[in-house]
Amino acid sequence: MEKKELVKVKNLKVVFESRFDRREILRGVDFSLNTNETVGLVGVNGSGKSTFAMTLMGLLPKNAKIVSGSISIDGMDMLVKSVKRGPYDRKSDDALINKGIEKLRGRFITMVTQEAASYLDPLLNVGYQIFESVLFHDEDRLIKRIESRDALNNDILSKYVKLLTAKDYNGADKFLDENFNIYVKEHRLAGEILGLMGLDTSILRMFPNQLSGGMLQAVMVASAIINNPRVIIMDEPASSLDPIAQYRLFNLLNKIKKNFDLSLILIAHDITLLSRFADRIVVIEDGAIVEAGDASNIINNPSNEYTKNLVRSVIKI
């Protein structure tokens, strides 16, 4: 199967501005990702990894500006000249904005951030939250969901709540099937995805505080893949997990990559962990790419001193 280039970044430069300072965060970054490929982006804290991910997703803060470069996703150019000046612009050069990503975000390319617990609503069960992403990106489904919700009256809702309170989950599912068809379809699809990820569907009824850190990350991954994207960016997905949970999470990512025909960008500071799961590794230092290549070559024969130090620091631990 011929490899297709899904993401191509050339000479990307990003600056952060304040009233008194202008700092270059990304300095001429080149990057690429092909179909069915996993690329690891590694560097210490503050090296520009998360800023790179946010730039790809079009989620930079207001004081950030793309100065130059190009971003191509699925063969389409993403960057256009900005028509709106930033609050701290003091230069005459025009900024670039990632306008094209608005049509692709969530559908073609999506992102799972670190600290999953902080992105989940503690008052909603995780099954509902997984499907919020579906509703957001599917207008027809959202309309049907609203129509179904409006069709329910308080009497029907109270009966459903009583079944849940009594922990009669089979009865509650049957009740939904008879009275609220759109919810049932969503529940089943979410359950199928969690099943493919090796998780029990019972967690759909649980709340974030009832799940472990690894399960919370799995829920975020399920939210990401439910819209069937082609590319997922994982920004420090294992930063809050212990080593065993980290290994399980990366194994899970490998599994869903094969099951859902995905390409992954794994961002982390543990280069040896990435070497077990990534096809290629890209090393970033102070906003610039200092080394890139096959994962085994980067680990066994690093050419840059910064990369050598990254490898040494992890192995010694």
C-alpha positions in Angstrom: 0.0 0.0 0.0 1.4 3.4 -1.1 2.0 5.8 1.8 0.2 9.1 1.5 1.4 12.3 3.2 -1.4 13.4 5.6 0.4 16.2 7.4 3.3 18.3 6.0 4.8 21.3 7.8 7.6 23.4 6.3 9.6 26.2 8.0 7.0 26.9 10.6 7.8 29.9 12.9 5.6 31.0 15.8 6.1 33.8 18.2 4.5 34.8 21.5 4.0 38.5 22.2 3.4 40.6 25.2 3.5 44.3 25.7 7.2 44.2 26.6 8.5 41.1 24.8 8.4 39.1 21.6 9.7 35.5 21.9 10.2 33.0 19.1 8.7 29.6 20.3 8.9 27.6 17.0 11.9 28.3 14.8 11.6 26.9 11.3 10.0 23.5 12.2 9.7 20.8 9.4 7.5 17.8 10.0 5.6 15.1 8.1 3.2 12.3 8.9 2.2 9.5 6.5 -0.8 7.1 6.5 -0.7 4.4 9.1 2.4 5.9 10.7 3.2 6.8 14.3 5.6 9.7 14.7 6.9 10.6 18.1 7.8 14.3 18.9 10.1 14.4 21.9 11.7 17.2 23.9 12.0 18.6 27.4 9.4 20.8 29.0 9.3 24.2 27.2 10.8 22.9 24.0 7.8 23.8 21.9 6.0 20.4 21.6 2.6 21.5 22.8 2.8 24.8 20.9 3.4 22.8 17.7 0.3 20.7 18.4 -1.8 23.7 19.1 -0.6 25.3 15.9 -1.6 22.3 13.9 -5.1 22.3 15.5 -5.6 26.1 15.1 -5.8 26.5 18.9 -3.1 29.1 19.6 -3.8 31.7 22.2 -4.5 35.3 21.2 -0.9 36.5 21.9 0.6 33.9 19.6 1.3 34.5 16.0 2.4 32.3 13.0 5.1 34.4 11.4 5.9 32.2 8.4 5.8 28.7 7.0 3.2 26.3 5.6 0.9 23.6 6.9 -0.7 21.1 4.6 -3.2 18.6 5.9 -4.7 16.0 3.5 -3.2 17.9 0.6 -4.9 21.2 1.5 -3.1 24.4 2.6 -4.2 25.5 6.0 -2.6 28.9 6.5 -4.0 32.2 5.2 -3.1 35.8 5.8 -4.7 37.2 9.0 -7.2 40.0 8.5 -7.2 40.9 12.2 -4.2 42.3 14.1 -3.2 40.8 17.4 -3.3 42.9 20.6 0.5 43.3 20.8 1.4 43.5 17.1 4.1 46.1 16.7 5.5 44.9 13.3 4.2 45.7 9.9 4.4 42.1 8.6 1.1 40.2 8.4 0.4 37.1 10.5 -0.8 33.8 9.3 -3.8 31.9 10.8 -4.7 28.3 10.5 -8.1 29.0 8.9 -8.4 25.7 6.9 -8.3 23.5 10.0 -11.9 24.6 11.0 -13.3 22.2 8.4 -11.0 19.3 9.4 -10.8 19.6 13.2 -12.5 16.7 14.9 -13.4 15.0 11.7 -10.0 14.4 9.9 -7.6 15.4 12.7 -8.2 15.6 16.4 -6.2 15.9 19.6 -6.1 14.4 23.1 -4.6 16.6 25.6 -2.8 15.8 28.9 -4.7 15.7 32.2 -7.9 14.1 30.9 -9.7 14.6 34.2 -9.7 18.4 33.8 -11.5 18.2 30.5 -14.4 16.0 31.6 -17.5 17.3 33.3 -17.8 15.7 36.8 -21.6 16.0 36.7 -22.1 14.0 33.5 -21.5 10.3 32.9 -18.7 9.5 30.5 -20.9 7.9 27.9 -22.8 11.1 27.4 -19.5 13.1 27.2 -18.1 10.7 24.5 -21.1 11.5 22.3 -20.9 15.3 22.8 -18.1 15.2 20.2 -20.4 13.4 17.7 -23.2 15.9 18.1 -20.8 18.8 17.7 -19.5 17.6 14.4 -22.8 16.1 13.0 -25.5 18.7 12.5 -28.2 16.2 11.4 -27.6 14.0 14.4 -27.7 17.0 16.7 -31.1 18.0 15.3 -32.5 14.5 15.8 -31.1 14.4 19.3 -32.9 17.7 20.2 -36.1 16.5 18.6 -35.9 13.2 20.6 -35.2 15.1 23.8 -38.1 17.5 23.2 -40.4 14.5 22.6 -39.8 13.2 26.2 -42.1 14.5 28.9 -41.4 14.6 32.6 -43.3 11.4 33.3 -41.2 9.4 30.9 -38.0 11.0 32.3 -39.0 10.2 35.9 -39.6 6.5 35.0 -36.1 6.3 33.5 -34.5 7.9 36.5 -36.3 5.5 38.8 -34.9 2.5 36.9 -31.4 4.0 37.2 -31.8 4.7 40.9 -32.8 1.0 41.4 -29.7 0.0 39.4 -31.9 -1.9 37.0 -29.6 -1.1 34.1 -31.0 -3.8 31.7 -34.5 -2.3 32.3 -33.2 1.2 31.8 -31.6 0.2 28.4 -34.8 -1.5 27.3 -36.8 1.6 28.4 -34.5 3.8 26.3 -34.8 1.5 23.3 -38.6 1.9 23.4 -38.8 5.7 24.2 -35.5 7.3 23.1 -34.1 5.6 20.1 -31.4 8.1 19.2 -29.8 7.7 22.7 -29.7 3.9 22.3 -27.9 4.0 19.0 -25.3 6.4 20.5 -24.9 4.2 23.6 -24.3 1.1 21.5 -21.7 2.8 19.3 -19.8 4.1 22.3 -19.9 0.6 23.8 -18.6 -1.0 20.6 -15.6 1.5 20.5 -14.8 0.8 24.2 -15.0 -2.9 23.5 -12.5 -2.6 20.7 -10.3 -0.8 23.2 -10.5 -3.7 25.6 -12.7 -1.8 28.2 -16.0 -2.9 29.8 -19.0 -0.9 28.5 -20.2 -0.5 32.1 -17.9 2.6 32.4 -20.3 4.5 30.1 -22.6 4.9 33.1 -19.8 6.0 35.4 -18.7 9.5 36.3 -15.1 10.8 35.9 -14.4 10.6 39.7 -15.1 6.8 39.6 -12.4 6.1 37.0 -8.7 5.7 37.2 -6.2 7.9 35.4 -5.7 5.3 32.7 -9.5 4.9 32.1 -10.0 8.6 31.9 -7.3 8.8 29.2 -9.1 5.9 27.4 -12.4 7.8 27.5 -10.7 10.8 26.0 -9.3 8.6 23.2 -12.7 7.1 22.6 -14.1 10.7 22.3 -11.4 11.4 19.7 -11.9 8.3 17.5 -15.7 8.2 17.6 -15.8 10.7 14.6 -13.5 8.4 12.7 -10.6 10.8 12.1 -7.5 9.9 10.2 -5.0 11.6 12.5 -4.8 11.8 16.3 -2.4 14.0 18.2 -1.6 12.7 21.7 -0.1 15.5 23.8 1.7 14.0 26.7 -1.0 11.3 27.1 0.9 9.4 29.9 2.3 12.3 31.9 0.1 11.7 34.9 0.3 7.9 34.8 2.6 5.5 36.5 5.0 3.4 34.3 2.7 0.4 34.1 -0.3 2.5 33.1 1.8 4.3 30.6 2.8 1.1 28.9 -0.8 -0.1 28.8 -2.0 3.2 27.3 0.6 3.1 24.6 -0.3 -0.5 23.8 -4.0 0.6 23.6 -3.0 3.3 21.2 -1.2 0.8 19.0 -4.3 -1.4 19.0 -6.7 1.3 18.0 -4.3 2.5 15.3 -4.6 -0.9 13.6 -8.4 -1.2 14.3 -9.3 2.2 13.1 -6.6 2.8 10.4 -5.2 5.8 12.1 -2.0 7.8 12.0 -0.7 9.1 15.3 1.5 12.0 16.5 2.7 11.1 20.0 4.2 13.9 22.0 6.2 13.0 25.1 9.5 13.7 27.0 10.3 10.0 27.4 12.3 9.1 24.3 12.7 5.4 25.2 9.0 4.9 25.7 8.3 6.5 22.3 10.9 4.3 20.7 8.8 1.2 21.5 5.7 2.5 19.7 6.8 5.1 17.1 7.9 4.4 13.6 9.9 7.7 13.5 11.1 10.1 16.2 11.5 13.9 15.8 13.6 15.6 18.4 12.8 19.3 19.2 15.0 21.7 21.2 14.1 25.3 21.9 11.6 25.3 19.2 13.8 23.8 16.5 14.1 20.3 15.1 17.6 19.0 15.9 17.2 15.4 14.8 14.7 13.2 13.0 14.7 9.6 11.7 13.8 6.0 12.3 13.0 5.3 15.9 15.6 2.6 16.4 18.4 4.7 14.8 17.5 7.7 17.0 17.8 5.5 20.1 20.9 3.4 19.2 22.8 6.0 17.1 21.8 9.5 18.0 23.9 12.1 16.2 22.9 15.2 18.2 24.3 15.9 21.7 20.8 17.0 22.9 19.3 13.7 21.7 22.1 11.7 23.4 21.4 13.5 26.7 17.7 12.6 26.3 18.5 9.0 25.8 21.0 8.9 28.7 18.6 10.7 31.1 15.9 8.1 30.7 18.1 4.9 30.7 19.9 6.0 33.9 16.5 6.1 35.7 
